[in-house]
Amino acid sequence: MASQDWFDKDFYAVLGAKKDVSDAELKKIYRKLARQFHPDSNSGDAKAEARFKEISEAYSVLSDTEQRSEYDQMRAMGSGARFTAPGAAGGNAGFEDVFGGLFTGGRTRQSYSTGGFDDLLGGMFGGGRSAGFGTASGGYQGFGGPTRGPDATANTTLDFLTAIRGETVSLQMQGGRETKVKIPAGVADGQKIRLKGKGAPSPDGGEPGDLVLTVAVRKHPIFERDGLNLRVDVPITFAEAALGAAIEVPTLDGAPVKLRVAAGTPSGRVLRVKGRGVSTPKGTGDLLAEVVVSVPSHLTPAAKEALEAFTALLPDENPRDDLLSRSGR
């Protein structure tokens, strides 16, 4: 950082320290603030990351005896002054011309060093070493190279059919960023999908984190998911159940299929249609059609009379006898 920038920054105020603070007290203050705002302790918090950079910059200047002396003298001599770089419009003298020879052999310092931070913060965060700033990138980086961006989490709600077929959707991320995400076919309600590289960006040029997306699926009016199978309740009449019939059953992705209901089919029997369930890379399920005998709620006098005559012709059996006997009664 060029020393000209120091006019606009009160490093003592950044650290909450007095101007006559001792080196030992300065180190103590820095350690406390660094622990509080370190990115490892505030994953994904951009404000904490910015505050950590600000704190580290202030400490890097004030902890260096030579730089602190320059900073104090410059703040005292040039409070409120503004300078332009050499060659700027208006012909104003450059910053180095004004202070040439006053500090460090006629040249101002162009950057601040963060050397020693690992020793100062050693052991506070992962692996016995702290994260230090990479001056080339302007951000912090972990020991051994750029740090990976933190993972992000998001939620989305899909229609039943969209979840079965898969689709590319747009998600509004934190901070207003929009990203497109491909939802794989066959995703289930409550399933978590990890999308590589769709998370938060790295603060220092490393790889972005992943996005962990939790999917909620709206219910379908008639179909229900059962693993890779689809279930549907199919009403049939008493006559169809007793005599047998050919019926049509709806499918999720096309025209109805015809199924044969055998004579004497009870309510609750499941008819299977192979390959008409959910398709994923792991396989394809079936359509399970559960027969539900529909009982008429209103009978005409003629229908009631006919049904009573039909009942009279049936064997004198109680269908609940077996149930009662197994109950111990």
N, C-alpha and C positions, 0 to 999 in steps of 0.2 A: 504494500500500500504506500503510495507517495505521501510524504510528510505534509504536503499541502492539504490533504484531506483531514489532517488532524485538527484543523481549525473548527471543523463542523462537528467534531465528536468529543464528548466529555467522557473519557474512559473512567474517571473516578466515579461519575454518576452512574455509569453502566454497571459498575461493580458495587455501588452503594458504599464506597470507601472514602475516607477523608484524604485530603491531599498530602498529609504527613504520615499516611499509613506505613507501617513498617513492612519489610519484606515477608516476615513470618506471618503477620496478620493478613497481608495481601494473599499469600498462598492459602491460608485458612479460608478466607472469603471465597476465593476461586474454587476450591475443592467443594465447598458446600453448594455453590451455584451450579457447577458443572455436574454434580451428582443429580441435582434437581431437574436440569434441562437437557441432560445427555440424550441423544437420539435413541440409544439402546433402552432407555427407560420411558421413552415417549414415542413408540413406534407409530408412524403415520401422522404425527402432529407437526405440521409445517411451522406453526408459531414457535413451538419449543425448539425446533431445529434452528430457526432464525435467531432465537434468543441465545442458543448455545454458541453459534458462530460469533455473535456480538460480544458475548462474555469472553470467549477465547481470544478474539482480536484485542480486546482491552487488556487482558492479562499478558498477552505476548509482548505488548509495548511496555507496560508498567513493571513487569518482572525483570526486564532487561535494564540494567543500570544506565547504560549509555543512551538507549532509546528514551527512557523515562526522563533523563536530564534534558535531552533535546526537546521532548514533548512539553515539559514544564516551561522551558525558556521560550519556546515558540508561542505557547498559549499566552504567556505573560506579555510578550513583545507585540504580538500581532492580533490581539483579541478584536474580532469584528472585521479584520482585513480580508480582502478578496484579491486573488492574483490570477492572471491568465498565463497560459503556457506560451513559450517563445513563438513569435510569428503570428500571434492571434490578432484579430482585427483591432485597429486603433493604435497599434504600435506600442502597447504597454510592455514594460520590461517583464521578462519571464520570471517565474518563481525562483529559479536557481540563480538568476542575476541579482535578485534582491538579497538572498541569503547566501550567495556564493562565498565559500571559504569560512562561513561561520560554523558549519558542522561538517564533520567527516570529509575533510580535504576538499571542500568546494562543491560537493554533490549531496543532494538530499537523498535520503533512503527511499528506495523504490518499492520495497516489500517488507513485510514483517515475517519473522521466523516463528514457527511453532515448535521448534526443537525442544525436547525436554518434557513435552506434555505427557508422553507415555510414562516417563518416570514419575511425574507428579500424580497422574491418575492411575498408575499401575495397580491392577487388582480390583479396581472399582467396577469395571465392566468386562464381561466375558474374556476368558482365556488369559487372564492376568495382565492384559494390555488394554489401554483405552483406545478409543477411536480418535485419530488425529485428523487435522485438516490437510487436504491435498492442495497445495497452493497452485498447482497447474490447472486444476479443475474448479477451484473456488469452493469446494464442498468438503465434507468430512469423508474419510475413507477408513475402512477397517484395516487391521494389520494384514499385509500380504496382497493388497490390491483394492480396487473399488468395491464398495459395498452393494449388495443386491437390494433393490427396492423392496419395501414392505408389501406383504400380501394385502389385498383389499377384499372386502366382503360386500355382497349385494343380494337383493331378493327380487324375484320377478314372478308374476302370475301369468299362466298360460291357459288358453282354452284347451279342452280335452283333446280335440282333434289336432291342434298344433303340437301338443306334447307327444302324441302318437307318431305324427309324421316328421317332426323336426322342422326347424325354421331358423333363419337369421333374424335376430331382433336387435333393436337399439336400446341401450341402457344409459340412463343419466347418472354419471358417477359423481362422487363428492367433489365439490369445487366447480361444478358445472360442466365437467368434461363428459363428452358423449363417446361411447364406444360400441361397436357392432360385435355381437356375440352369436356364434352358431350353436343352436340348441340341437343336440343329437336326437335322432328318432328314437322314440320309446322311453323318454325320460319320465320318471314316476314322481308322484306328489311327495314332497319333502326331500327329494334327492338333492345332493350337493354335487356340483360340477366344478372341477378345478380347470381353469383356463390359463394356460401358461403365457406369461408375458403381458397379461391384460390388467395387472395390478398397478400399484403406485410406481412412479419412475424412481430410479436411483438418484440419490442426492449428489453423487459424484461421478456420474458417467458409467456406472455399472449396469447390469441387466435389470429390467423392471421386475417387480414381483408378480405373483399370480393373482388371479381373481377367483375367489371361492363364491360361486353363485348357488343360492338355495332356491329351488323351484317349487312353486305351489301350482297345483293343477285344479282348475274349476271342474265341478262335477258335470257329467253328461246327463241329459234327460232320461236316457234309457240304458246306456251301457255302463258297466262297472269294470274296473281293472282288477285282475286277479293274477299277479305275476305277469307272465307273457300272454295269458289268456284274457279274453273278454267275456263277460257274463251279461246275459239279457234274459229277463222274464218274459215268457210267451204265453198269453192266455189262450185257453182252448175251452170249448163248450163241453158240457157233460156228455152229450151225444158223441162228440168227436173222441173224447177219452174212452168212452165205452165201446164204440163201434170201430174206431180207427179213422184216420183221415190224412189227407195230404195238405200241409199248411205252408204258408210263406213266413220266413223269418228275416228280419232286417239285418243288414251288415253295416259296418262302420264306413266302409270305403266303396260301396257300390250298390248294385241292384239286389233285391231280396233273393234268398236261396230257398228252394223248396225242400221240405223235410217230410218224412213219413212218420206219422204217429200210429203206433201199433194199437190194435184193439185192446182195451183193458189197461191203458196207460194211466198210472196214478199221478196225482198232483205231486210235483217235486222231482219227477224223473228228468235227468239231464240228457239232452241230445247234443252230440258233438259235431261241429263242422270243422274239419281239419284245415289248418293253414289260414284261417280268417281272423286270427288274433293280432297281437302286437309283434312287429318285426324289428329286431335289433341285430347288431353283429353277433350276439350270443345265440340267436335262434329266432324262430317264429312260433307264436302260440296259436291256440285254437279258439273258435267261438263256441261258448257253452250256452246252449239255450235251455233254460229250465222251464218245464211245463207247469203251468198253474191253471187248475180247473176252475173255470168261472161259473159261479152259481147264480142263476137268475134271481133278481130281487123281487120281481113281480110276475105272477102267473095268471093267465086268464082262467076263468072257470073251466073251460074245456081242457086246458093244459094241466090244471091241477087234478082234474078227474082222471086224465090219462096217466098221470104220474102215480096216482094212488093205485090205479089198476096194475101198473107196471110193478109197483112195490109188492103188491099182493102175490105176484107171480115169482118173486125172489125167494130163495131158501130162507128159512127162519134162522138167521145167524146174526150175532152181535159182533161187529168188527172190533169192539173194544175188549172182548173177552180175554185175549192174550195179554193185552196191556194191564188189565186188572189182576190177572193171575201172577204176572211177573212183579207186580207191586207188593205182593205178599198178602193181599186181601183174599 
